[in-house]
Amino acid sequence: MAGNRILAVAAVVVVFILAGGFLILRSSGGGGADVTLDVSIRGTTMSPSALTVKQGDHVTMSVTTDKAEEIHLHEYDIKFAGEPGKKVTHSFTANITGDHTIEIEDTGTEIGKLTVNP
């Protein structure tokens, strides 16, 4: 009788461990997804101003500006040559983790950031 209880408790513990491990791996796994980011810039305001992807994601980022200006995504060294009302698109793999500044190149005005999580 005591042996059956021990077996039952052990089975429950194993199920909880397996279920917990599955949930952790599912929520913290690496990237690799196709991610599309669309931002618009009006004056010195970028919307949305905070972008987040996972390391390894395949990112397609489009920028639309209200005036002719170059928008620069630092660390990736990607430059969007903005023209009023025209969408400029670049694709890249998010392989550099951390926070990356997005700025109006000519003035050095920081307008947003791209966060790449591990």
C-alpha positions as CSV (number, residue, x, y, z in Angstrom):
1,M,0.0,0.0,0.0
2,A,2.8,2.4,0.9
3,G,4.6,1.4,-2.2
4,N,1.6,2.4,-4.4
5,R,1.5,5.8,-2.7
6,I,5.2,6.4,-3.3
7,L,4.7,5.4,-7.0
8,A,1.7,7.7,-7.3
9,V,3.6,10.7,-5.8
10,A,6.6,10.0,-8.0
11,A,4.4,9.9,-11.1
12,V,2.8,13.2,-10.2
13,V,6.2,14.8,-9.6
14,V,7.5,13.6,-12.9
15,V,4.4,15.0,-14.7
16,F,4.9,18.4,-13.1
17,I,8.6,18.5,-14.0
18,L,7.9,17.6,-17.6
19,A,5.1,20.0,-17.9
20,G,7.1,22.8,-16.3
21,G,10.1,22.1,-18.6
22,F,7.9,22.2,-21.6
23,L,6.4,25.6,-20.6
24,I,9.8,27.1,-19.9
25,L,11.3,25.9,-23.2
26,R,8.3,27.1,-25.1
27,S,8.3,30.6,-23.7
28,S,12.1,31.2,-23.7
29,G,13.1,29.6,-26.9
30,G,15.3,31.4,-29.5
31,G,14.0,33.3,-32.4
32,G,13.9,32.3,-36.0
33,A,10.4,33.7,-36.7
34,D,9.6,36.0,-39.6
35,V,8.8,39.4,-37.9
36,T,7.5,42.5,-39.7
37,L,8.0,45.9,-38.1
38,D,6.2,48.9,-39.5
39,V,7.1,52.3,-38.1
40,S,6.2,55.9,-39.0
41,I,8.1,59.0,-38.2
42,R,6.4,62.4,-37.9
43,G,8.8,65.2,-37.0
44,T,11.0,63.7,-34.2
45,T,8.4,61.1,-33.0
46,M,8.6,57.5,-34.1
47,S,5.5,55.3,-33.6
48,P,5.8,52.8,-32.1
49,S,9.0,54.0,-30.4
50,A,10.0,50.6,-28.8
51,L,10.4,47.5,-30.9
52,T,11.2,44.0,-29.6
53,V,12.3,40.8,-31.4
54,K,14.2,37.7,-30.5
55,Q,17.7,36.8,-31.4
56,G,17.6,34.8,-34.7
57,D,14.3,36.4,-35.9
58,H,14.2,37.3,-39.6
59,V,13.1,40.9,-39.5
60,T,11.5,43.0,-42.2
61,M,11.4,46.6,-41.0
62,S,9.6,49.3,-42.9
63,V,9.9,53.0,-42.2
64,T,7.7,55.8,-43.4
65,T,8.7,59.4,-42.8
66,D,7.0,62.8,-43.2
67,K,10.0,64.4,-44.7
68,A,13.2,63.6,-46.5
69,E,15.7,62.3,-43.9
70,E,17.9,59.3,-43.2
71,I,16.9,57.0,-40.3
72,H,19.7,54.9,-38.8
73,L,19.4,51.7,-36.9
74,H,22.7,51.5,-34.9
75,E,24.8,48.4,-34.4
76,Y,23.2,46.9,-37.5
77,D,24.3,49.9,-39.5
78,I,21.0,50.0,-41.5
79,K,20.0,53.3,-43.0
80,F,16.5,54.1,-44.3
81,A,16.6,56.9,-46.9
82,G,13.2,58.4,-46.0
83,E,11.1,60.3,-48.5
84,P,7.8,61.9,-47.5
85,G,5.1,59.3,-47.4
86,K,7.2,56.5,-49.0
87,K,7.8,53.3,-47.2
88,V,11.5,52.2,-47.1
89,T,12.1,48.5,-46.2
90,H,15.1,46.5,-45.1
91,S,15.4,42.9,-44.1
92,F,18.0,41.5,-41.7
93,T,18.5,38.7,-39.1
94,A,18.4,39.9,-35.5
95,N,21.7,38.4,-34.4
96,I,23.0,41.2,-32.1
97,T,21.3,41.2,-28.7
98,G,20.6,44.2,-26.6
99,D,19.1,47.7,-27.1
100,H,19.8,49.4,-30.4
101,T,19.2,53.1,-31.0
102,I,17.2,54.3,-33.9
103,E,18.0,58.0,-34.8
104,I,17.5,60.7,-37.3
105,E,21.0,60.6,-38.8
106,D,21.5,64.2,-39.7
107,T,20.6,65.6,-36.2
108,G,21.6,62.6,-34.1
109,T,18.1,62.8,-32.5
110,E,17.2,59.5,-30.9
111,I,13.6,58.5,-31.7
112,G,13.3,54.9,-30.7
113,K,15.0,51.6,-30.0
114,L,15.0,48.0,-31.2
115,T,15.5,45.5,-28.4
116,V,16.8,42.0,-29.4
117,N,16.3,39.5,-26.6
118,P,18.3,36.3,-26.4
